[in-house]
Amino acid sequence: MKRFIKVSLSICILVFGGFVAASSGLLKLDKDIIKYEGRIYSNITELDWFEKEKNKYQKGEGIGEIKRISKSFLTLWNFSATKLPKGTALYHTNDTKEGMKPLIILAETEDRGILYYRWLPEE
């Protein structure tokens, strides 16, 4: 019985360790993302398919600012970003309906506004 527990524990450690290693490899993405209200938003400003659409979105009400920079999903908390500096202001856009999480948010930097799209649809 003790041997079974030791083997099981060793397997769990290997599996969990592999998961963490794999996750941290995936998490060190070179993507420009932010996390807001538990959702991941990705920079879409320069994407070809969005080129015609981006002029529709205007700055709305302020929602906060980037509080930390993260290079891993494991430490990507609300108001964290992978590329934006701390203190970058975030805004709703004119597409945000009252009571709904925004589909697109605007990050305002010194140079320009950057639009971020929510990865998952509203639940």
CNS distance restraints for C-alpha pairs under 8 A (distance, minus, plus):
assign (resid   1 and name CA) (resid   5 and name CA) 6.34 0.50 0.50
assign (resid   2 and name CA) (resid   6 and name CA) 6.20 0.50 0.50
assign (resid   3 and name CA) (resid   7 and name CA) 6.12 0.50 0.50
assign (resid   4 and name CA) (resid   8 and name CA) 6.01 0.50 0.50
assign (resid   5 and name CA) (resid   9 and name CA) 5.93 0.50 0.50
assign (resid   6 and name CA) (resid  10 and name CA) 6.08 0.50 0.50
assign (resid   7 and name CA) (resid  11 and name CA) 6.19 0.50 0.50
assign (resid   8 and name CA) (resid  12 and name CA) 6.16 0.50 0.50
assign (resid   9 and name CA) (resid  13 and name CA) 6.18 0.50 0.50
assign (resid  10 and name CA) (resid  14 and name CA) 6.20 0.50 0.50
assign (resid  11 and name CA) (resid  15 and name CA) 6.03 0.50 0.50
assign (resid  12 and name CA) (resid  16 and name CA) 5.89 0.50 0.50
assign (resid  13 and name CA) (resid  17 and name CA) 5.73 0.50 0.50
assign (resid  14 and name CA) (resid  18 and name CA) 5.93 0.50 0.50
assign (resid  15 and name CA) (resid  19 and name CA) 6.12 0.50 0.50
assign (resid  16 and name CA) (resid  20 and name CA) 6.20 0.50 0.50
assign (resid  17 and name CA) (resid  21 and name CA) 6.08 0.50 0.50
assign (resid  18 and name CA) (resid  22 and name CA) 5.90 0.50 0.50
assign (resid  19 and name CA) (resid  23 and name CA) 5.81 0.50 0.50
assign (resid  20 and name CA) (resid  24 and name CA) 5.92 0.50 0.50
assign (resid  21 and name CA) (resid  25 and name CA) 6.20 0.50 0.50
assign (resid  22 and name CA) (resid  26 and name CA) 6.27 0.50 0.50
assign (resid  23 and name CA) (resid  27 and name CA) 5.71 0.50 0.50
assign (resid  24 and name CA) (resid  28 and name CA) 6.06 0.50 0.50
assign (resid  24 and name CA) (resid  72 and name CA) 6.38 0.50 0.50
assign (resid  24 and name CA) (resid  73 and name CA) 7.53 0.50 0.50
assign (resid  24 and name CA) (resid  74 and name CA) 7.53 0.50 0.50
assign (resid  25 and name CA) (resid  29 and name CA) 7.77 0.50 0.50
assign (resid  27 and name CA) (resid  71 and name CA) 7.04 0.50 0.50
assign (resid  27 and name CA) (resid  72 and name CA) 4.51 0.50 0.50
assign (resid  27 and name CA) (resid  73 and name CA) 4.96 0.50 0.50
assign (resid  27 and name CA) (resid  74 and name CA) 7.33 0.50 0.50
assign (resid  28 and name CA) (resid  71 and name CA) 5.38 0.50 0.50
assign (resid  28 and name CA) (resid  72 and name CA) 5.04 0.50 0.50
assign (resid  28 and name CA) (resid  73 and name CA) 7.50 0.50 0.50
assign (resid  29 and name CA) (resid  71 and name CA) 7.23 0.50 0.50
assign (resid  29 and name CA) (resid  72 and name CA) 7.39 0.50 0.50
assign (resid  30 and name CA) (resid  82 and name CA) 7.97 0.50 0.50
assign (resid  31 and name CA) (resid  42 and name CA) 7.59 0.50 0.50
assign (resid  31 and name CA) (resid  82 and name CA) 7.09 0.50 0.50
assign (resid  31 and name CA) (resid  83 and name CA) 7.85 0.50 0.50
assign (resid  32 and name CA) (resid  42 and name CA) 6.04 0.50 0.50
assign (resid  32 and name CA) (resid  43 and name CA) 5.65 0.50 0.50
assign (resid  32 and name CA) (resid  81 and name CA) 7.42 0.50 0.50
assign (resid  32 and name CA) (resid  82 and name CA) 5.68 0.50 0.50
assign (resid  32 and name CA) (resid  83 and name CA) 5.43 0.50 0.50
assign (resid  32 and name CA) (resid  84 and name CA) 7.79 0.50 0.50
assign (resid  33 and name CA) (resid  40 and name CA) 6.75 0.50 0.50
assign (resid  33 and name CA) (resid  41 and name CA) 5.49 0.50 0.50
assign (resid  33 and name CA) (resid  42 and name CA) 4.44 0.50 0.50
assign (resid  33 and name CA) (resid  43 and name CA) 6.12 0.50 0.50
assign (resid  33 and name CA) (resid  81 and name CA) 5.75 0.50 0.50
assign (resid  33 and name CA) (resid  82 and name CA) 5.67 0.50 0.50
assign (resid  33 and name CA) (resid  83 and name CA) 7.11 0.50 0.50
assign (resid  33 and name CA) (resid 116 and name CA) 7.59 0.50 0.50
assign (resid  34 and name CA) (resid  40 and name CA) 5.88 0.50 0.50
assign (resid  34 and name CA) (resid  41 and name CA) 5.29 0.50 0.50
assign (resid  34 and name CA) (resid  42 and name CA) 6.62 0.50 0.50
assign (resid  34 and name CA) (resid  76 and name CA) 7.94 0.50 0.50
assign (resid  34 and name CA) (resid  78 and name CA) 8.00 0.50 0.50
assign (resid  34 and name CA) (resid  79 and name CA) 6.81 0.50 0.50
assign (resid  34 and name CA) (resid  80 and name CA) 5.62 0.50 0.50
assign (resid  34 and name CA) (resid  81 and name CA) 4.20 0.50 0.50
assign (resid  34 and name CA) (resid  82 and name CA) 6.53 0.50 0.50
assign (resid  34 and name CA) (resid 116 and name CA) 7.91 0.50 0.50
assign (resid  35 and name CA) (resid  39 and name CA) 5.47 0.50 0.50
assign (resid  35 and name CA) (resid  40 and name CA) 4.63 0.50 0.50
assign (resid  35 and name CA) (resid  41 and name CA) 6.09 0.50 0.50
assign (resid  35 and name CA) (resid  76 and name CA) 6.72 0.50 0.50
assign (resid  35 and name CA) (resid  77 and name CA) 6.23 0.50 0.50
assign (resid  35 and name CA) (resid  78 and name CA) 5.00 0.50 0.50
assign (resid  35 and name CA) (resid  79 and name CA) 5.56 0.50 0.50
assign (resid  35 and name CA) (resid  80 and name CA) 5.54 0.50 0.50
assign (resid  35 and name CA) (resid  81 and name CA) 6.56 0.50 0.50
assign (resid  36 and name CA) (resid  40 and name CA) 6.62 0.50 0.50
assign (resid  36 and name CA) (resid  41 and name CA) 7.47 0.50 0.50
assign (resid  36 and name CA) (resid  77 and name CA) 7.87 0.50 0.50
assign (resid  36 and name CA) (resid  78 and name CA) 4.82 0.50 0.50
assign (resid  36 and name CA) (resid  79 and name CA) 5.43 0.50 0.50
assign (resid  36 and name CA) (resid  80 and name CA) 7.63 0.50 0.50
assign (resid  37 and name CA) (resid  78 and name CA) 5.94 0.50 0.50
assign (resid  37 and name CA) (resid 101 and name CA) 7.94 0.50 0.50
assign (resid  38 and name CA) (resid  77 and name CA) 7.55 0.50 0.50
assign (resid  38 and name CA) (resid  78 and name CA) 6.17 0.50 0.50
assign (resid  39 and name CA) (resid 118 and name CA) 6.75 0.50 0.50
assign (resid  39 and name CA) (resid 119 and name CA) 7.45 0.50 0.50
assign (resid  39 and name CA) (resid 120 and name CA) 7.51 0.50 0.50
assign (resid  40 and name CA) (resid 118 and name CA) 5.88 0.50 0.50
assign (resid  40 and name CA) (resid 119 and name CA) 5.92 0.50 0.50
assign (resid  40 and name CA) (resid 120 and name CA) 7.78 0.50 0.50
assign (resid  41 and name CA) (resid 104 and name CA) 7.86 0.50 0.50
assign (resid  41 and name CA) (resid 116 and name CA) 5.29 0.50 0.50
assign (resid  41 and name CA) (resid 117 and name CA) 4.94 0.50 0.50
assign (resid  41 and name CA) (resid 118 and name CA) 4.29 0.50 0.50
assign (resid  41 and name CA) (resid 119 and name CA) 5.82 0.50 0.50
assign (resid  42 and name CA) (resid 116 and name CA) 4.92 0.50 0.50
assign (resid  42 and name CA) (resid 117 and name CA) 5.26 0.50 0.50
assign (resid  42 and name CA) (resid 118 and name CA) 6.58 0.50 0.50
assign (resid  42 and name CA) (resid 119 and name CA) 7.00 0.50 0.50
assign (resid  43 and name CA) (resid 114 and name CA) 6.90 0.50 0.50
assign (resid  43 and name CA) (resid 115 and name CA) 5.86 0.50 0.50
assign (resid  43 and name CA) (resid 116 and name CA) 4.36 0.50 0.50
assign (resid  43 and name CA) (resid 117 and name CA) 6.48 0.50 0.50
assign (resid  44 and name CA) (resid  50 and name CA) 6.87 0.50 0.50
assign (resid  44 and name CA) (resid 114 and name CA) 7.85 0.50 0.50
assign (resid  44 and name CA) (resid 115 and name CA) 5.93 0.50 0.50
assign (resid  44 and name CA) (resid 116 and name CA) 5.64 0.50 0.50
assign (resid  44 and name CA) (resid 117 and name CA) 6.39 0.50 0.50
assign (resid  45 and name CA) (resid  50 and name CA) 7.02 0.50 0.50
assign (resid  45 and name CA) (resid  51 and name CA) 7.46 0.50 0.50
assign (resid  45 and name CA) (resid  54 and name CA) 7.09 0.50 0.50
assign (resid  45 and name CA) (resid 114 and name CA) 5.83 0.50 0.50
assign (resid  45 and name CA) (resid 115 and name CA) 5.26 0.50 0.50
assign (resid  45 and name CA) (resid 116 and name CA) 7.23 0.50 0.50
assign (resid  46 and name CA) (resid  50 and name CA) 7.45 0.50 0.50
assign (resid  46 and name CA) (resid  51 and name CA) 7.05 0.50 0.50
assign (resid  47 and name CA) (resid  51 and name CA) 6.47 0.50 0.50
assign (resid  50 and name CA) (resid  54 and name CA) 6.06 0.50 0.50
assign (resid  53 and name CA) (resid  57 and name CA) 7.76 0.50 0.50
assign (resid  54 and name CA) (resid 115 and name CA) 7.86 0.50 0.50
assign (resid  57 and name CA) (resid  93 and name CA) 5.86 0.50 0.50
assign (resid  57 and name CA) (resid  94 and name CA) 5.96 0.50 0.50
assign (resid  57 and name CA) (resid  95 and name CA) 6.99 0.50 0.50
assign (resid  58 and name CA) (resid  93 and name CA) 5.39 0.50 0.50
assign (resid  58 and name CA) (resid  94 and name CA) 5.55 0.50 0.50
assign (resid  59 and name CA) (resid  91 and name CA) 6.18 0.50 0.50
assign (resid  59 and name CA) (resid  92 and name CA) 6.42 0.50 0.50
assign (resid  59 and name CA) (resid  93 and name CA) 4.96 0.50 0.50
assign (resid  59 and name CA) (resid  94 and name CA) 6.61 0.50 0.50
assign (resid  59 and name CA) (resid 106 and name CA) 6.59 0.50 0.50
assign (resid  60 and name CA) (resid  91 and name CA) 5.79 0.50 0.50
assign (resid  60 and name CA) (resid  92 and name CA) 4.88 0.50 0.50
assign (resid  60 and name CA) (resid  93 and name CA) 4.75 0.50 0.50
assign (resid  60 and name CA) (resid  94 and name CA) 5.70 0.50 0.50
assign (resid  61 and name CA) (resid  91 and name CA) 5.55 0.50 0.50
assign (resid  61 and name CA) (resid  92 and name CA) 5.41 0.50 0.50
assign (resid  61 and name CA) (resid  93 and name CA) 7.47 0.50 0.50
assign (resid  62 and name CA) (resid  89 and name CA) 7.39 0.50 0.50
assign (resid  62 and name CA) (resid  90 and name CA) 6.00 0.50 0.50
assign (resid  62 and name CA) (resid  91 and name CA) 4.26 0.50 0.50
assign (resid  62 and name CA) (resid  92 and name CA) 6.30 0.50 0.50
assign (resid  63 and name CA) (resid  89 and name CA) 7.87 0.50 0.50
assign (resid  63 and name CA) (resid  90 and name CA) 5.64 0.50 0.50
assign (resid  63 and name CA) (resid  91 and name CA) 5.21 0.50 0.50
assign (resid  63 and name CA) (resid  92 and name CA) 6.56 0.50 0.50
assign (resid  64 and name CA) (resid  79 and name CA) 7.62 0.50 0.50
assign (resid  64 and name CA) (resid  89 and name CA) 6.04 0.50 0.50
assign (resid  64 and name CA) (resid  90 and name CA) 5.43 0.50 0.50
assign (resid  64 and name CA) (resid  91 and name CA) 7.24 0.50 0.50
assign (resid  65 and name CA) (resid  79 and name CA) 6.47 0.50 0.50
assign (resid  65 and name CA) (resid  86 and name CA) 7.39 0.50 0.50
assign (resid  65 and name CA) (resid  87 and name CA) 5.30 0.50 0.50
assign (resid  65 and name CA) (resid  88 and name CA) 5.23 0.50 0.50
assign (resid  65 and name CA) (resid  89 and name CA) 4.34 0.50 0.50
assign (resid  65 and name CA) (resid  90 and name CA) 5.37 0.50 0.50
assign (resid  66 and name CA) (resid  79 and name CA) 4.78 0.50 0.50
assign (resid  66 and name CA) (resid  80 and name CA) 5.63 0.50 0.50
assign (resid  66 and name CA) (resid  81 and name CA) 6.64 0.50 0.50
assign (resid  66 and name CA) (resid  84 and name CA) 7.39 0.50 0.50
assign (resid  66 and name CA) (resid  85 and name CA) 6.99 0.50 0.50
assign (resid  66 and name CA) (resid  86 and name CA) 4.93 0.50 0.50
assign (resid  66 and name CA) (resid  87 and name CA) 5.12 0.50 0.50
assign (resid  66 and name CA) (resid  88 and name CA) 5.29 0.50 0.50
assign (resid  66 and name CA) (resid  89 and name CA) 6.71 0.50 0.50
assign (resid  66 and name CA) (resid  90 and name CA) 7.46 0.50 0.50
assign (resid  67 and name CA) (resid  79 and name CA) 5.52 0.50 0.50
assign (resid  67 and name CA) (resid  80 and name CA) 5.90 0.50 0.50
assign (resid  67 and name CA) (resid  86 and name CA) 5.26 0.50 0.50
assign (resid  67 and name CA) (resid  87 and name CA) 6.29 0.50 0.50
assign (resid  68 and name CA) (resid  79 and name CA) 6.91 0.50 0.50
assign (resid  68 and name CA) (resid  80 and name CA) 4.87 0.50 0.50
assign (resid  68 and name CA) (resid  81 and name CA) 6.55 0.50 0.50
assign (resid  68 and name CA) (resid  85 and name CA) 7.72 0.50 0.50
assign (resid  68 and name CA) (resid  86 and name CA) 5.61 0.50 0.50
assign (resid  69 and name CA) (resid  80 and name CA) 5.59 0.50 0.50
assign (resid  69 and name CA) (resid  81 and name CA) 5.02 0.50 0.50
assign (resid  69 and name CA) (resid  82 and name CA) 5.53 0.50 0.50
assign (resid  69 and name CA) (resid  83 and name CA) 7.05 0.50 0.50
assign (resid  69 and name CA) (resid  84 and name CA) 7.20 0.50 0.50
assign (resid  69 and name CA) (resid  85 and name CA) 6.75 0.50 0.50
assign (resid  69 and name CA) (resid  86 and name CA) 6.66 0.50 0.50
assign (resid  70 and name CA) (resid  75 and name CA) 6.10 0.50 0.50
assign (resid  70 and name CA) (resid  76 and name CA) 5.74 0.50 0.50
assign (resid  70 and name CA) (resid  80 and name CA) 6.38 0.50 0.50
assign (resid  70 and name CA) (resid  81 and name CA) 5.90 0.50 0.50
assign (resid  70 and name CA) (resid  82 and name CA) 5.11 0.50 0.50
assign (resid  71 and name CA) (resid  75 and name CA) 7.64 0.50 0.50
assign (resid  71 and name CA) (resid  76 and name CA) 7.78 0.50 0.50
assign (resid  71 and name CA) (resid  82 and name CA) 5.65 0.50 0.50
assign (resid  72 and name CA) (resid  76 and name CA) 6.31 0.50 0.50
assign (resid  76 and name CA) (resid  80 and name CA) 5.58 0.50 0.50
assign (resid  76 and name CA) (resid  81 and name CA) 7.17 0.50 0.50
assign (resid  81 and name CA) (resid  85 and name CA) 7.64 0.50 0.50
assign (resid  84 and name CA) (resid  88 and name CA) 6.65 0.50 0.50
assign (resid  88 and name CA) (resid 107 and name CA) 6.57 0.50 0.50
assign (resid  88 and name CA) (resid 108 and name CA) 6.31 0.50 0.50
assign (resid  88 and name CA) (resid 109 and name CA) 6.12 0.50 0.50
assign (resid  89 and name CA) (resid 107 and name CA) 5.73 0.50 0.50
assign (resid  89 and name CA) (resid 108 and name CA) 5.49 0.50 0.50
assign (resid  89 and name CA) (resid 109 and name CA) 7.36 0.50 0.50
assign (resid  90 and name CA) (resid 105 and name CA) 6.91 0.50 0.50
assign (resid  90 and name CA) (resid 106 and name CA) 5.65 0.50 0.50
assign (resid  90 and name CA) (resid 107 and name CA) 4.55 0.50 0.50
assign (resid  90 and name CA) (resid 108 and name CA) 6.42 0.50 0.50
assign (resid  91 and name CA) (resid 105 and name CA) 5.77 0.50 0.50
assign (resid  91 and name CA) (resid 106 and name CA) 5.07 0.50 0.50
assign (resid  91 and name CA) (resid 107 and name CA) 6.41 0.50 0.50
assign (resid  91 and name CA) (resid 108 and name CA) 7.85 0.50 0.50
assign (resid  92 and name CA) (resid  96 and name CA) 6.36 0.50 0.50
assign (resid  92 and name CA) (resid 102 and name CA) 6.53 0.50 0.50
assign (resid  92 and name CA) (resid 104 and name CA) 7.26 0.50 0.50
assign (resid  92 and name CA) (resid 105 and name CA) 5.01 0.50 0.50
assign (resid  92 and name CA) (resid 106 and name CA) 6.34 0.50 0.50
assign (resid  93 and name CA) (resid 102 and name CA) 7.49 0.50 0.50
assign (resid  93 and name CA) (resid 104 and name CA) 6.42 0.50 0.50
assign (resid  93 and name CA) (resid 105 and name CA) 5.59 0.50 0.50
assign (resid  93 and name CA) (resid 106 and name CA) 6.44 0.50 0.50
assign (resid  95 and name CA) (resid 102 and name CA) 7.29 0.50 0.50
assign (resid  95 and name CA) (resid 103 and name CA) 7.44 0.50 0.50
assign (resid  95 and name CA) (resid 104 and name CA) 7.37 0.50 0.50
assign (resid  96 and name CA) (resid 100 and name CA) 6.73 0.50 0.50
assign (resid  96 and name CA) (resid 101 and name CA) 7.06 0.50 0.50
assign (resid  96 and name CA) (resid 102 and name CA) 4.90 0.50 0.50
assign (resid  96 and name CA) (resid 103 and name CA) 6.89 0.50 0.50
assign (resid  96 and name CA) (resid 104 and name CA) 7.67 0.50 0.50
assign (resid  97 and name CA) (resid 101 and name CA) 7.84 0.50 0.50
assign (resid  97 and name CA) (resid 102 and name CA) 7.40 0.50 0.50
assign (resid 101 and name CA) (resid 122 and name CA) 7.23 0.50 0.50
assign (resid 102 and name CA) (resid 118 and name CA) 7.59 0.50 0.50
assign (resid 103 and name CA) (resid 117 and name CA) 5.88 0.50 0.50
assign (resid 103 and name CA) (resid 118 and name CA) 5.23 0.50 0.50
assign (resid 103 and name CA) (resid 121 and name CA) 7.88 0.50 0.50
assign (resid 104 and name CA) (resid 115 and name CA) 6.51 0.50 0.50
assign (resid 104 and name CA) (resid 116 and name CA) 5.42 0.50 0.50
assign (resid 104 and name CA) (resid 117 and name CA) 4.61 0.50 0.50
assign (resid 104 and name CA) (resid 118 and name CA) 6.23 0.50 0.50
assign (resid 105 and name CA) (resid 115 and name CA) 5.79 0.50 0.50
assign (resid 105 and name CA) (resid 116 and name CA) 5.33 0.50 0.50
assign (resid 105 and name CA) (resid 117 and name CA) 6.79 0.50 0.50
assign (resid 106 and name CA) (resid 113 and name CA) 6.26 0.50 0.50
assign (resid 106 and name CA) (resid 114 and name CA) 5.59 0.50 0.50
assign (resid 106 and name CA) (resid 115 and name CA) 4.69 0.50 0.50
assign (resid 106 and name CA) (resid 116 and name CA) 6.30 0.50 0.50
assign (resid 107 and name CA) (resid 113 and name CA) 5.65 0.50 0.50
assign (resid 107 and name CA) (resid 114 and name CA) 5.11 0.50 0.50
assign (resid 107 and name CA) (resid 115 and name CA) 6.42 0.50 0.50
assign (resid 107 and name CA) (resid 116 and name CA) 7.62 0.50 0.50
assign (resid 108 and name CA) (resid 112 and name CA) 6.15 0.50 0.50
assign (resid 108 and name CA) (resid 113 and name CA) 4.51 0.50 0.50
assign (resid 108 and name CA) (resid 114 and name CA) 6.39 0.50 0.50
assign (resid 109 and name CA) (resid 113 and name CA) 6.04 0.50 0.50
assign (resid 109 and name CA) (resid 114 and name CA) 7.61 0.50 0.50
